[in-house]
Amino acid sequence: MYYIDYSLNTNYMIRNLLKAANVLTFSTMFLLLLAGCNKNTIIFEDGTTPNGSSGNEDPGNSTLVTFNASVEGRNLLRSMSPMNKGIQSRVYVFDSSAGTKGSPEASGLYITSSPGVLTGSDGYKMFLSNGTYNFYAVSDNFSTIPPTFTSGVSEPLFNGIDYLWWSAIQQDVNSSQINIPIVYGHVATQVVVELTGGEGITINQLVSAMITPPVVGATMDLGTGVITPATAFGKADKMGINGLTAQYIMLPIRHTAPMTLTLEISADNENSTRTYTTQIPLPDGELKAGNSYLFKAVINGNSITLASVNVKDWTDVDETGKPLYPTQN
């Protein structure tokens, strides 16, 4: 399940309106000046912050900042792969002496024009004055626009999205051009269920899989990448299916109660399907951000048993950002 944010088009229209307003303002002020207006100071708002540029041209005596991006395959381990083509990222830059609650020195939307290489959307280029900065980046690991942040807090987040986050603190900017590597980590959580048949049963097909994820609406802290864990379950949702494996990406949750898993299968070449429901306890009472949990389930006759659970590498994604194995419906 992916949600598409159409704010890019809205922002584009707003920028055009502002440009038009600036032209009108300039024309009006110019006429007033010719008419002998006693004001002797004219300030033009160009949409840039004090040290950052939101345009495509070097404002002069500034550093061009470029980025490349990779994604960690597993939480806390440095196994990385270049971010795939077509994935969007949003980069925020703050003065190192400030937090993330105020206005950024610069921010921009980027897309991977080729694996690992970030290119500014609509020709955007980031220029910064010499100084020391804190950099942050977020992504949906998909072609959709990442969430926006206000005063360092994201808009409400949803299940079914592979949220990524990165930071680089106290970065010196003091040359004509620098390239900064972004190493994204997963900040949502992933549940994978691998199904096998027990003694005397042959599973022909996993027809459908449903799981109860947490309620939506959690937010992410831009400064830490932490998504506040949910404390309640929401409505059951479809899992992605590939063969006899199902997976679902959800927001982190902390709860003493188990998740409900419902599987519909065809077995032993029967004409009708069978439905099994079981409860999945949360390991240590939570599903932690960045972890991918593999639950191995065994079907024996009229029951389903969870044989084991372990933390595994995060599922790979294709060039569109969709998980390859398995894909979500």
Secondary structure, DSSP 8 states (H G I E B T S, - for coil): ------HHHHHHHHHHHHHHHHHHHHHHHHHHHHTT-S--------S--SSEE-SSS--SS-EEEEEEEEEESSTTS--EEE--TT-EEEEEEEETTS-SSS--SEEEEEEEEETTEEEEGGG--EEE-SEEEEEEEEE-SSSS----EETTEE----TT---EEEEEEEEEE-SSEEEEEEEEEE-SEEEEEEEEE-TT--EEEEEEEEE--B-S---BBTTT--B--BSSB---EE-EEETTEEEEEE--EE-SS-EEEEEEEEETT-SS-EEEEEEE--GGGEE-TT-EEEEEEEEETTEEEEEEEEEE----B-TTS-BSSS---
